[in-house]
Amino acid sequence: MEKQGTMEMNKMGVMPVKRLMLTMGVPMILSMVLQAFYNIVDSYFVSSMKDTAEIAGRGEYGVTALTLAFPVQMLMIAVGVGTGVGINALLSKSLGEGNREKASKVAGNAIFLGICTYIVFMLAGVFGIDAYMHTQTSDPVVLQMGSSYLRICMVLSFGVIMFMIYEKLLQAAGRTVLSTIAQVAGAVTNIVLDPILIFGYLGFPAMGIEGAAYATVIGQFVSLVLGAVFQHTLNRDVNSGIRYLIPEKKIIGEIYKVGIPAIIMQALMSFMTYGINIIFGRVSVAAVTAYGVYYKIQQFVFFAAFGLNNALIPIIGFNYGMQDKRRVKDGIRYGLIYTLVIMLAGAVLLQVSAAGLAGIFSLSDETYQLCIKAIRIITLGYLFVGANITYQGIFQAFGQGVSSLIISLIRLVVVALPLAYLFTTLENAQDMIWWAFPIAEGCALAAALILMKKIAEKKLDGMKETHHAGRAEGIPA
């Protein structure tokens, strides 16, 4: 009876999947795109910093500093998002099984894990920043800017880490609109505060790149506060209370069964960016900066795909918990279709707008031309990227975190980094280095198709065909 009640109350078990994917996915896509927008706003305002008597080209120095700091920010996000993927998969599956008590314990243990994660990154921010920055550059201006920015972001990372936990709790219960509201509020706060704190408007001191860091962490705290309020007052699918915060070894183990591969998978993005910064540094500083600018631009498209993927995981996980074969297959089908449409549209848009997008930033002519070249070449592999992102989400929803990790290893490390290094040895390195990315994505897709066939045979065979779509009336958003 308890399971039946969960199915009637939660739209993930009854709403037609084609519409459900859009209902849950569109709010997350919008919030993720806004997230990408404020990442670009950070870089735009930093690139617009005026030169001083001591520093000429201060804006481009600042963008380079952000690029070198970015792998650590990605690592923080990797741990938070990776843990969140494990939470999302386990919580949505528990809800699909109708096990409210376990779902509540998952939510409580998730908050506990978030607090532990923050403590680790706060300590790393206090003691490890200078050593990290020295591994990528010896330029004193970039070192000073990057260290100052990154130290603020890590020591005050409580907001971003805890919001990622609350975001996944809301998403796993199908309340994507609430998580979107919280994220949008934080992003808007960041965008508004950026010029105020960087340039010193409205009576505030001009803090330069440190102002960008403070704007970022304040926006993250705004998202956290709203996410916590929504979770503890409006998420009716789980119980809140101190007793649920008590860590349970079994539940933490189940979270990290999917979460650890997801953390490693996300961390590979950080590792790849760190490696690319070093490898491209063999070509020129301009290549490093151009890659950093391209990366911020491509987040518009990638984050939209990730937003839809955040809807795909709980939908498939919930219906896998219900053992509803038809709805699981629909989740796979529409997840692939919608993601490929997003990536195709994004590739076309970036190809057409490459020069205009690169021109937003105050860059030297060499960096500007390299950025355009990066956009033109890397976007050729975006359909491969879309399929890989979708298959990774499918694997995670089935609890097959290792398979998802294998795809990440191929596309981000095993192929991309060696190819990028090989291309730096060529005479036309500035033209060739960008091809490492689409080639790596194509290789990863070949592996993903093989793994998907095996997982489908293992997970889908024997599941029943069930029809719930007619019971969608009266389902809460």
C-alpha positions in Angstrom: 0.0 0.0 0.0 2.8 2.4 0.8 4.3 1.9 -2.6 1.0 2.5 -4.3 0.6 5.8 -2.4 4.0 7.0 -3.5 3.2 6.3 -7.1 0.0 8.3 -6.9 1.6 11.2 -5.2 4.8 11.5 -7.2 4.6 12.6 -10.8 7.7 10.6 -11.7 5.7 7.4 -11.5 2.6 8.4 -13.5 3.1 11.4 -15.8 3.8 10.5 -19.4 7.6 10.4 -19.7 7.8 12.5 -22.8 6.1 15.4 -21.0 7.7 14.6 -17.6 11.2 14.9 -19.0 10.4 18.4 -20.2 8.4 19.4 -17.0 11.4 18.4 -14.8 14.2 19.2 -17.3 13.3 22.7 -18.6 13.5 24.4 -15.2 16.9 22.7 -14.6 18.1 23.6 -18.0 17.2 27.2 -17.5 18.9 27.3 -14.1 22.0 25.6 -15.4 22.2 28.0 -18.4 21.9 30.9 -16.0 24.7 29.3 -14.0 26.8 29.3 -17.1 25.8 32.9 -17.8 27.1 34.2 -14.5 30.3 32.2 -14.9 30.8 34.2 -18.1 29.8 37.4 -16.4 32.6 36.8 -13.9 35.1 36.4 -16.7 33.7 39.4 -18.6 34.0 41.8 -15.7 37.4 40.5 -14.7 38.6 40.9 -18.3 37.3 44.5 -18.2 39.5 45.5 -15.2 41.5 48.6 -16.0 45.3 48.6 -16.3 47.3 50.1 -13.4 50.7 51.8 -13.3 52.2 48.5 -12.2 50.2 46.1 -14.4 49.5 46.4 -18.1 46.9 43.9 -19.5 45.4 43.5 -16.1 42.1 42.1 -17.5 43.8 39.3 -19.5 46.0 38.5 -16.5 42.8 38.2 -14.5 41.1 35.8 -17.0 44.3 33.7 -17.0 44.2 33.6 -13.2 40.5 32.4 -13.3 41.4 29.8 -15.8 44.2 28.4 -13.6 41.9 28.5 -10.5 39.1 26.8 -12.3 40.2 23.2 -11.9 40.0 23.5 -8.1 36.5 25.0 -8.4 35.6 22.1 -10.7 37.0 19.7 -8.1 34.7 21.2 -5.4 31.8 20.9 -7.7 32.9 17.3 -8.6 32.7 16.1 -5.0 29.4 17.9 -4.4 27.8 16.8 -7.6 29.2 13.3 -7.5 27.9 12.8 -3.9 24.7 14.4 -5.1 24.4 11.8 -8.0 24.7 9.0 -5.5 22.1 10.7 -3.3 19.8 11.3 -6.3 19.9 7.8 -7.5 19.4 6.2 -4.1 16.7 8.6 -2.9 14.7 8.5 -6.1 14.9 4.6 -6.1 13.8 4.6 -2.4 10.8 6.8 -3.3 9.9 4.6 -6.2 10.0 1.6 -3.9 7.7 3.4 -1.5 10.3 3.3 1.4 9.8 6.7 3.0 11.9 5.9 6.1 14.9 5.0 4.0 14.4 8.1 1.8 14.4 10.3 4.9 17.6 8.7 6.2 19.2 9.2 2.8 18.3 12.9 3.0 19.7 13.3 6.5 22.9 11.4 5.8 23.4 13.6 2.6 23.4 16.8 4.8 25.9 15.2 7.1 28.2 14.3 4.2 27.9 17.9 2.8 29.2 19.3 6.1 32.2 16.9 6.1 33.0 17.8 2.5 33.0 21.5 3.3 35.5 21.0 6.2 38.0 19.3 3.9 37.9 22.0 1.2 38.0 24.8 3.8 41.3 23.3 5.2 42.7 22.9 1.7 41.8 26.5 1.0 43.8 27.6 4.0 46.9 25.5 3.5 47.2 24.4 -0.1 46.4 27.2 -2.6 49.9 28.7 -3.1 51.5 25.3 -3.8 48.7 24.4 -6.3 49.1 27.7 -8.2 52.9 27.3 -8.5 52.4 24.0 -10.4 50.9 25.9 -13.3 52.6 29.3 -13.5 55.5 31.3 -12.2 54.1 34.7 -13.2 53.8 36.8 -10.0 50.7 38.7 -11.2 48.8 35.6 -12.1 49.9 33.9 -8.9 48.7 36.7 -6.7 45.4 37.1 -8.5 44.7 33.3 -8.7 45.6 32.6 -5.1 43.5 35.5 -3.8 40.5 34.5 -5.8 40.7 30.8 -5.1 41.4 31.1 -1.3 38.1 33.1 -0.9 36.1 30.6 -2.9 37.4 27.6 -1.0 37.4 28.9 2.6 33.8 30.2 2.1 32.7 27.2 0.0 30.0 26.1 2.6 27.3 27.7 0.4 28.1 26.0 -2.9 28.8 22.5 -1.3 25.6 22.4 0.8 23.4 23.9 -1.9 24.5 21.0 -4.2 23.3 18.6 -1.6 19.9 20.3 -1.1 19.5 20.7 -4.9 19.8 17.0 -5.4 17.4 16.2 -2.6 14.8 18.4 -4.2 15.5 17.1 -7.7 15.3 13.4 -6.6 11.8 14.1 -5.3 10.8 15.7 -8.6 10.7 19.2 -7.2 12.9 20.7 -9.8 11.1 24.1 -9.9 12.1 24.7 -6.3 15.8 23.9 -6.9 15.7 26.1 -9.9 14.3 29.0 -8.0 17.1 28.7 -5.4 19.8 28.5 -8.1 18.4 31.4 -10.1 18.3 33.6 -7.0 22.0 32.9 -6.3 23.0 33.5 -9.9 21.2 36.8 -10.0 22.8 37.9 -6.8 26.2 37.0 -8.2 25.5 38.9 -11.4 24.3 42.0 -9.6 27.2 42.0 -7.1 30.0 41.4 -9.7 30.4 44.9 -11.0 29.7 46.5 -7.6 32.4 44.6 -5.8 35.0 44.4 -8.7 34.9 48.1 -9.7 33.7 49.6 -6.4 30.2 51.0 -7.1 27.6 52.2 -4.6 30.2 53.1 -2.0 31.9 49.7 -1.9 35.7 49.6 -2.3 37.1 48.3 -5.7 38.3 44.8 -4.9 39.2 43.6 -8.4 39.4 39.9 -8.8 38.7 39.4 -5.0 35.4 41.2 -5.6 34.4 38.5 -8.1 35.2 35.8 -5.5 33.1 37.5 -2.9 30.2 38.0 -5.3 30.4 34.3 -6.1 30.3 33.0 -2.5 27.5 35.4 -1.5 25.4 34.2 -4.4 26.1 30.6 -3.3 24.9 31.3 0.2 21.7 32.8 -1.1 21.0 29.6 -3.0 21.8 27.5 0.0 19.4 29.4 2.3 16.6 29.0 -0.2 17.4 25.4 -0.9 17.4 24.5 2.8 14.1 26.3 3.4 12.4 24.5 0.4 13.7 21.1 1.5 12.7 21.3 5.1 9.3 23.0 4.6 8.0 22.0 1.2 9.5 18.6 0.3 6.7 16.3 1.6 8.3 13.1 0.3 10.8 12.9 3.1 10.8 13.5 6.8 13.2 16.1 8.5 14.6 15.8 11.9 17.9 15.5 13.9 17.7 11.7 14.1 18.0 11.5 10.3 21.3 13.4 10.4 23.0 10.5 12.4 25.4 8.9 9.9 24.6 5.3 9.0 27.3 3.2 7.5 25.0 1.2 5.2 23.3 4.3 3.7 26.6 6.2 3.2 28.0 3.1 1.5 25.0 2.9 -0.8 25.3 6.6 -1.6 29.0 6.3 -2.5 28.5 3.1 -4.4 27.2 5.4 -7.2 28.7 8.6 -5.8 32.4 7.7 -5.7 32.5 6.8 -9.4 30.5 9.9 -10.1 32.9 12.0 -8.0 35.9 10.5 -9.8 34.1 11.1 -13.1 33.4 14.7 -12.3 36.9 15.1 -10.9 38.3 13.9 -14.2 37.0 17.2 -15.7 39.0 19.0 -13.2 42.1 16.9 -13.8 41.7 17.3 -17.6 41.4 21.1 -17.3 44.5 21.2 -15.1 46.4 18.9 -17.5 45.2 21.0 -20.5 46.4 24.2 -18.8 49.9 22.7 -18.5 49.9 21.1 -21.9 48.6 24.1 -23.8 51.2 26.2 -21.8 53.8 24.4 -24.0 52.2 26.2 -27.0 51.6 29.7 -25.5 49.9 31.5 -22.6 47.4 32.8 -25.2 46.4 29.2 -25.9 45.7 28.6 -22.2 43.6 31.8 -21.9 41.8 31.0 -25.1 40.9 27.6 -23.8 39.6 29.1 -20.5 37.4 31.6 -22.4 36.1 28.8 -24.7 35.3 26.7 -21.7 33.2 29.4 -20.2 31.4 29.9 -23.5 30.7 26.2 -24.1 29.1 25.9 -20.6 25.9 27.4 -22.0 25.5 24.3 -24.1 27.0 21.7 -21.8 25.1 23.0 -18.8 21.8 22.7 -20.7 22.6 19.1 -21.4 23.6 18.5 -17.8 20.3 20.1 -16.7 18.3 17.6 -18.7 20.6 14.8 -17.4 19.7 15.9 -13.9 16.0 15.2 -14.8 16.8 11.9 -16.6 18.6 10.3 -13.6 15.7 10.5 -11.0 13.1 9.6 -13.7 14.9 6.5 -14.7 15.9 5.7 -11.1 12.4 6.1 -9.8 10.8 3.9 -12.4 13.6 1.4 -12.2 12.7 1.2 -8.5 9.1 0.6 -9.5 10.3 -2.0 -12.1 8.4 -0.3 -14.8 10.1 -1.4 -18.0 8.1 0.8 -20.4 8.7 4.0 -18.5 12.4 3.2 -18.1 12.8 2.7 -21.8 10.9 5.9 -22.5 13.2 7.8 -20.1 16.2 6.5 -22.1 14.6 7.3 -25.5 13.5 10.8 -24.7 16.6 11.6 -22.7 18.7 10.8 -25.8 16.5 12.7 -28.2 16.2 15.9 -26.2 19.9 16.0 -25.3 21.0 15.5 -28.9 18.6 18.3 -30.0 20.2 20.6 -27.3 23.7 19.8 -28.5 23.0 20.2 -32.2 21.3 23.6 -31.6 24.2 24.6 -29.4 26.8 23.6 -32.0 25.1 25.5 -34.7 24.7 28.6 -32.5 28.4 28.6 -31.5 29.6 28.1 -35.0 27.6 31.0 -36.3 28.4 33.3 -33.3 32.0 32.3 -32.6 33.6 35.7 -33.5 30.9 37.7 -31.6 31.2 35.5 -28.5 35.0 35.7 -28.3 34.8 39.4 -28.9 32.8 39.9 -25.7 36.0 39.6 -23.7 38.9 42.1 -23.6 41.5 39.8 -25.2 44.7 40.3 -27.2 44.3 39.6 -30.9 46.3 36.3 -30.7 44.0 35.0 -27.9 40.9 36.2 -29.7 41.8 34.3 -32.9 42.7 31.1 -30.9 39.4 31.3 -29.1 37.5 31.4 -32.4 39.5 28.5 -33.7 38.7 26.5 -30.5 35.0 27.1 -30.9 35.0 26.2 -34.6 36.8 22.9 -34.1 35.6 21.5 -30.8 31.8 22.1 -31.5 32.1 19.5 -34.4 32.0 16.8 -31.7 29.0 18.1 -29.8 26.6 15.3 -31.0 29.1 12.8 -29.6 29.2 14.8 -26.3 25.4 14.8 -26.0 25.2 11.0 -26.4 28.0 10.5 -23.9 26.4 12.7 -21.3 23.1 10.9 -21.7 24.6 7.4 -21.5 26.5 8.4 -18.4 23.3 9.6 -16.7 21.5 6.3 -17.7 24.3 4.3 -16.2 24.2 6.3 -13.0 20.4 5.9 -12.7 20.9 2.1 -13.0 23.5 2.2 -10.2 26.3 1.4 -12.7 28.6 4.2 -11.7 31.7 2.3 -12.9 30.4 2.2 -16.4 29.8 5.9 -16.3 33.3 6.4 -15.0 34.8 4.4 -17.9 33.2 6.7 -20.4 34.6 9.8 -18.5 38.1 8.3 -18.4 38.1 7.8 -22.2 36.7 11.2 -23.2 38.5 13.3 -20.6 41.9 11.6 -19.9 42.8 8.4 -21.8 42.4 9.9 -25.2 42.1 13.7 -24.8 45.3 14.4 -22.8 47.7 12.2 -24.8 46.3 13.6 -28.1 46.6 17.2 -26.9 50.2 16.6 -25.9 51.0 14.9 -29.2 49.5 17.8 -31.1 51.7 20.3 -29.2 54.7 18.7 -30.8 53.6 19.5 -34.3 54.6 22.7 -36.2 50.9 23.7 -36.5 50.2 23.0 -32.9 47.9 26.1 -32.4 45.7 24.6 -35.1 45.8 21.0 -34.1 45.5 20.9 -30.3 41.7 21.6 -30.4 41.1 18.4 -32.4 41.9 16.3 -29.3 38.4 17.0 -27.9 36.1 15.8 -30.7 38.3 12.8 -31.4 38.1 11.8 -27.7 34.3 12.2 -27.6 34.0 9.9 -30.6 36.1 7.2 -29.0 34.1 7.4 -25.8 30.8 7.1 -27.7 31.9 3.8 -29.2 32.6 2.5 -25.7 29.3 3.8 -24.4 27.3 2.0 -27.1 28.9 -1.3 -26.1 28.3 -0.8 -22.4 24.7 0.3 -23.0 24.0 -2.9 -24.8 25.3 -5.0 -21.9 23.6 -3.0 -19.2 20.2 -3.1 -21.1 20.4 -6.8 -21.3 21.2 -7.0 -17.6 18.8 -4.4 -16.2 15.8 -4.4 -18.6 15.3 -8.1 -19.2 12.7 -9.5 -16.8 11.2 -6.1 -15.9 7.4 -5.8 -16.4 5.6 -3.6 -18.8 3.3 -1.3 -16.7 1.0 1.5 -17.6 0.5 4.4 -15.1 0.2 7.4 -17.5 -3.6 7.6 -17.1 -3.2 8.5 -13.4 -1.4 11.7 -13.8 -4.2 14.0 -12.6 -3.7 15.8 -9.4 0.0 15.2 -9.1 1.9 18.0 -7.2 4.7 19.9 -9.0 
